[in-house]
Amino acid sequence: MRRFDPADPLAATAPATPPVRRRAVRVDATPPSSTLISNVYPAWARLPTPAGAVFSAGAGLALFDQIVRAEPPFAGALRRRLALRAAAAAATALRLREDEAALRDAEHLASGGGETSPAGRLHRLWRAFADRPATLDAAAFCAAAESVDLPRGSDWVTLASEARAAAAGCAQPLAAAAAAGAVLSRRLPAAACAEAELLAWWAADVALAEHLAWERPVALVATTMLRPALRVGSNGRRPRPSDPQWPDAVAAAVALATSDALALAAELARRADRLLAVAPKLRAKGAGRVVELLLADDAVSPARAARMARLSDRAARRLFDRLVALGAVRELSGRPNFRLYGL
């Protein structure tokens, strides 16, 4: 794995062997270093104005691409936390009341992943990025449309084909992302413009990942599309997929998102290192499985940990108390009951 010294972000040590993709964590073995990132988004590449967004987005994608391809131990937590941010932005765009905390509760305190609220479906739409390939196919479009409550009856086979063709006709990833999203604004009913805009964000992230040859998409465009920095014109309106400024807005959103994602990845890398360092000290049976869950998701409830690791409820709660005391995880809800834990 490549590691950047925070004191000198341009100095890199080449790995002796190619990076190995890790799917599971064993607490009885020497934990792999997850300090892949001290990548500092360079000040000279930060977004000055939306007009210079392509350069800034390219710099951010070049750094973030290394993380995506290396699949560090905390990759699942990174993807799911970005999905939470995307869902919160989507809920705001649809004027729903749920914030990140409410969306996290709805997902992780629900029983068995059953029915959820409209905002909860938005959360699951972007959470599914962690499990699906980066392809714009008809089945994915149909499932995404149901998540944003678009009216039934659209020809998703044709729409998916047009979006793929629009993205494939672009030489650059940012242009491909913008083109895939713009197709939706032309083809979907005007009465559902807000929902179609969310689907355009989703399609832009998928097309970007597909053009970059990532195995799975990552929520980027959707996490920052509501930022005030992207608003244009005298009325301060954000660009829509049908606007001429849409390609610049996508590039600016990616520039902001990759900067945020790199900072988040650096934080999760430090926390994952700490978790892996203390893992051999955990004597509870099933502790290894709980460590895997924490590295793979935004949050874990004691009830889910008990079920997945075959622990009693009391043993699961005590294990999380131990992890908090060791500084390996955080309690995310701030409540005395129905707590949630994560990196």
C-alpha positions in Angstrom: 0.0 0.0 0.0 1.1 3.6 -0.7 1.6 5.8 2.3 2.0 9.5 2.3 3.8 11.3 5.1 1.6 14.2 6.3 4.7 16.4 6.5 5.6 15.9 2.9 2.5 14.8 0.8 4.6 14.4 -2.3 7.0 11.9 -0.8 5.8 8.3 -1.3 7.3 5.0 -0.5 6.7 2.4 -3.2 5.3 -0.9 -1.9 7.6 -3.9 -2.1 4.7 -6.1 -3.3 1.4 -5.3 -5.1 -1.4 -4.4 -2.7 -3.5 -7.3 -1.6 -7.3 -6.9 -1.3 -8.5 -7.8 2.1 -12.0 -9.1 2.6 -11.8 -10.2 6.2 -10.0 -9.2 9.4 -8.4 -11.8 11.7 -7.7 -10.5 15.2 -5.4 -13.4 16.0 -2.9 -12.3 13.2 -0.8 -9.2 12.9 -3.2 -6.5 11.7 -2.4 -4.9 8.4 -1.7 -1.2 8.5 -4.7 0.8 7.3 -2.8 4.1 7.3 -3.0 4.3 3.6 -3.9 7.9 3.8 -2.3 10.9 5.0 -3.0 12.3 1.6 -3.5 16.0 2.1 -5.7 17.6 -0.6 -3.2 20.2 -1.8 -4.1 23.8 -1.2 -3.1 24.8 -4.8 -5.8 22.4 -6.1 -8.7 23.5 -3.9 -11.7 24.8 -5.7 -11.4 28.6 -6.3 -14.5 29.1 -8.4 -16.8 26.7 -10.3 -15.1 27.7 -13.5 -11.9 26.0 -12.4 -13.6 23.0 -11.1 -12.3 20.4 -13.7 -8.7 20.9 -12.5 -9.6 20.7 -8.8 -11.8 17.6 -9.4 -9.0 15.9 -11.3 -6.5 16.4 -8.5 -9.0 15.1 -6.0 -9.9 12.0 -8.1 -6.2 11.2 -8.6 -5.7 10.9 -4.8 -9.1 9.3 -4.1 -8.6 6.7 -6.9 -5.7 5.2 -4.9 -7.9 4.6 -1.9 -10.7 3.0 -4.0 -8.4 0.7 -5.8 -6.4 -0.4 -2.7 -9.6 -1.4 -0.8 -8.1 -0.6 2.7 -9.7 -2.4 5.7 -12.0 0.6 6.4 -13.3 0.8 2.8 -16.7 -0.4 3.8 -17.1 2.2 6.5 -15.9 4.9 4.1 -18.4 4.0 1.5 -21.3 3.7 3.9 -20.5 7.0 5.6 -20.4 8.8 2.3 -23.7 7.1 1.5 -25.2 8.6 4.6 -24.1 12.1 3.6 -25.6 11.6 0.1 -28.9 10.4 1.6 -29.0 13.4 3.9 -28.5 15.8 1.0 -31.2 13.9 -1.0 -33.6 14.2 1.9 -33.0 17.9 2.1 -33.6 18.3 -1.7 -37.0 16.6 -1.3 -37.7 18.7 1.8 -37.9 15.7 4.1 -37.1 16.2 7.8 -34.6 13.4 8.4 -31.0 14.4 9.0 -27.9 12.1 9.2 -28.7 11.0 12.8 -32.3 10.1 11.9 -31.3 8.3 8.8 -28.7 6.3 10.7 -31.2 5.4 13.4 -33.8 4.3 10.7 -31.3 2.0 9.1 -29.5 0.5 12.0 -32.3 0.3 14.6 -34.9 -1.2 12.2 -35.6 -4.9 12.6 -34.4 -7.0 9.7 -34.1 -4.3 7.1 -37.8 -4.2 6.5 -40.0 -1.3 5.4 -38.7 2.2 6.0 -39.5 5.8 5.3 -39.0 7.7 2.0 -35.8 9.2 3.4 -34.8 5.7 4.6 -35.2 4.4 1.0 -32.9 7.2 -0.2 -30.3 6.0 2.4 -30.6 2.5 1.1 -30.2 3.7 -2.5 -26.7 5.0 -1.8 -25.8 2.3 0.7 -26.4 -0.2 -2.1 -23.3 1.3 -3.9 -21.2 -0.9 -1.6 -22.7 -4.0 -3.0 -23.5 -3.4 -6.6 -21.2 -3.1 -9.7 -20.6 0.2 -11.4 -22.9 -0.3 -14.3 -25.8 1.8 -15.6 -28.3 -1.1 -16.4 -32.0 -1.2 -16.6 -32.5 -3.2 -13.4 -30.4 -0.7 -11.4 -32.4 2.3 -12.9 -35.7 0.7 -12.0 -34.6 0.0 -8.4 -33.2 3.6 -8.0 -36.4 5.1 -9.4 -38.5 3.2 -6.8 -36.2 4.5 -4.1 -36.9 8.1 -5.1 -40.6 7.5 -5.7 -40.6 8.2 -9.4 -43.8 7.2 -11.2 -43.9 3.8 -12.7 -44.1 3.2 -16.4 -40.9 4.6 -17.7 -39.0 2.6 -20.2 -36.0 1.9 -18.1 -34.3 -0.3 -20.7 -34.3 2.5 -23.2 -33.3 5.1 -20.6 -30.4 3.0 -19.3 -29.2 2.4 -22.9 -29.3 6.2 -23.6 -27.5 7.0 -20.4 -24.8 4.4 -21.1 -24.4 5.7 -24.7 -24.1 9.3 -23.5 -21.5 8.4 -20.9 -19.6 6.2 -23.3 -19.4 9.0 -25.8 -17.4 11.1 -23.4 -13.6 10.9 -23.2 -13.3 12.3 -19.7 -14.9 10.8 -16.5 -16.4 14.1 -15.4 -18.1 14.7 -18.7 -19.4 11.1 -18.7 -21.0 11.7 -15.2 -22.6 14.9 -16.4 -23.9 13.4 -19.6 -25.5 10.4 -17.8 -27.3 12.7 -15.4 -28.4 15.1 -18.2 -30.1 12.3 -20.0 -32.5 11.8 -17.2 -33.7 15.4 -17.2 -34.7 15.1 -20.8 -36.4 11.8 -20.5 -38.3 11.8 -17.2 -41.6 13.6 -16.6 -41.4 17.3 -15.8 -43.8 16.8 -12.9 -41.2 14.7 -11.1 -38.3 17.2 -11.5 -37.0 16.9 -7.9 -37.0 13.1 -8.0 -35.4 13.1 -11.4 -32.7 15.4 -10.2 -31.9 12.9 -7.4 -31.7 10.1 -10.0 -29.4 12.3 -12.0 -27.1 12.6 -9.0 -27.2 8.8 -8.6 -26.5 8.2 -12.3 -23.6 10.7 -12.3 -21.9 8.8 -9.5 -22.4 5.4 -11.2 -21.2 6.7 -14.6 -18.1 8.3 -12.9 -17.2 5.1 -11.2 -17.7 3.1 -14.5 -15.6 5.5 -16.5 -12.8 5.3 -13.9 -13.0 1.5 -13.9 -13.9 1.3 -10.2 -15.4 -2.0 -9.2 -18.2 -0.3 -7.3 -19.6 3.2 -7.2 -18.9 5.7 -4.4 -21.3 8.5 -3.4 -19.5 11.7 -4.4 -21.7 14.0 -6.6 -24.7 13.6 -4.3 -22.8 14.5 -1.1 -22.1 18.1 -2.2 -24.6 19.1 -4.9 -26.5 21.3 -2.4 -23.4 23.3 -1.3 -23.8 27.1 -1.6 -20.5 27.3 -3.5 -22.3 25.6 -6.5 -25.1 28.1 -6.7 -25.0 30.4 -9.8 -26.9 33.4 -11.1 -28.4 36.4 -9.3 -31.0 34.2 -7.6 -28.5 31.8 -6.1 -30.1 28.8 -7.7 -28.2 25.5 -7.9 -27.7 24.1 -11.4 -30.1 21.4 -12.5 -29.3 18.6 -14.9 -31.1 20.4 -17.7 -29.1 23.7 -17.3 -26.0 24.6 -19.4 -24.0 24.9 -16.1 -24.7 21.3 -15.2 -21.3 19.9 -16.4 -19.4 22.6 -14.4 -21.6 21.9 -11.4 -20.8 18.2 -11.5 -17.1 18.9 -11.7 -17.3 21.4 -8.8 -19.3 18.8 -6.8 -16.7 16.2 -7.4 -13.9 18.6 -6.4 -15.6 19.4 -3.1 -16.6 15.8 -2.5 -13.1 14.3 -3.1 -11.6 16.8 -0.7 -14.2 15.9 2.0 -13.8 12.1 1.2 -10.0 12.3 1.6 -10.3 14.0 5.0 -12.9 11.4 6.0 -10.6 8.6 4.8 -7.7 9.9 6.8 -9.8 10.0 9.9 -11.1 6.5 9.4 -7.6 5.2 8.6 -6.4 6.4 12.0 -9.4 4.9 13.8 -9.1 1.6 11.9 -5.4 1.4 12.8 -6.4 1.8 16.4 -9.2 -0.8 16.2 -6.9 -3.3 14.6 -4.1 -2.6 17.1 -6.4 -3.3 20.1 -8.2 -6.3 18.5 -5.8 -8.9 19.8 -6.5 -7.7 23.3 -10.2 -8.6 23.0 -11.0 -11.9 24.7 -14.7 -12.0 24.0 -15.7 -14.9 21.7 -16.9 -13.4 18.4 -14.8 -10.2 18.9 -13.2 -10.7 15.5 -16.6 -10.7 13.7 -17.5 -7.5 15.5 -14.3 -5.9 14.4 -15.2 -6.9 10.8 -18.6 -5.3 11.1 -17.2 -2.0 12.4 -14.7 -1.8 9.5 -17.4 -2.6 7.0 -20.2 -0.2 8.0 -20.9 3.3 9.2 -22.5 2.1 12.4 -23.2 -1.1 14.3 -25.7 -1.7 17.0 -25.1 -4.1 19.9 -28.1 -6.1 18.9 -26.8 -6.6 15.4 -23.3 -7.5 16.8 -24.8 -10.0 19.1 -26.8 -11.6 16.3 -23.9 -11.7 13.8 -21.2 -12.7 16.3 -23.4 -15.1 18.3 -22.9 -13.1 21.5 -25.4 -12.5 24.3 -26.8 -9.0 24.4 -24.9 -8.3 27.6 -21.6 -9.6 26.2 -22.1 -7.4 23.1 -22.7 -4.3 25.2 -19.7 -5.0 27.3 -17.5 -5.5 24.3 -18.5 -2.1 22.9 -17.9 -0.5 26.3 -14.4 -2.1 26.2 -13.8 -0.8 22.7 -14.9 2.7 23.7 -12.6 2.6 26.7 -9.7 1.6 24.6 -10.4 4.5 22.2 -11.0 2.1 19.3 -14.6 3.1 18.5 -17.0 5.9 19.2 -20.6 5.9 20.4 -22.5 7.8 17.7 -26.0 8.3 19.0 -25.3 10.2 22.2 -28.1 8.3 23.9 -28.0 6.1 27.1 -30.1 3.5 25.3 -30.3 2.1 21.7 -26.8 3.1 21.1 -24.8 2.9 17.9 -21.1 2.5 17.5 -18.7 3.1 14.7 -15.1 4.2 13.7 
